[in-house]
Amino acid sequence: MDSETAYRAAYGVYEWLRDNPQVEGSGTSRNLKFPDFALFGRRLSDELDEVRGVLEGRHAHTGDLKNDFVTEAHQAWYWLALADVATGLQYDRVMPHAHAESGYESSDADYPFINTTGTQELIGTTERCMRFIGGMCRRAGVSTGDIAVYDLEEMKERAYLHEALKEAGYL
């Protein structure tokens, strides 16, 4: 699955969660229904620190660099996607795959400024964060699409998302 297809599918599942009745017990569903953008920004910042920490040897879960990197990059993507989707931004306004690929190509390693307070600010934050994630993917030897595929695989574990995953063409 190519990067764009994977990110679009994952984004579509988050939109589905936002647009359908709240799923009992789902923190993601709750966060999309009752967004706390300050929380999203803090969590995104924390996860980006952990992404960098994996590559600097300061943060690990399994000791496998690629697995740890994908796990942390996925978490950063997750909080960013929640902010974008909760704001109502359409995928084509934020194009996370394109920014990740651009960061990968340029080896972008500039730690991004994060601002989740408004639509335009969030669009800029998405670009900067995904470029950073893309640059870090290159350093880790990981495809940018691996982050979204990991997200989709995690989603498959939740039966209540199967309908959304089918609609997204992933199941």
Order of alpha helices (4+ residues) and beta strands (2+ residues): alpha-alpha-alpha-alpha-alpha-alpha-alpha-alpha-alpha
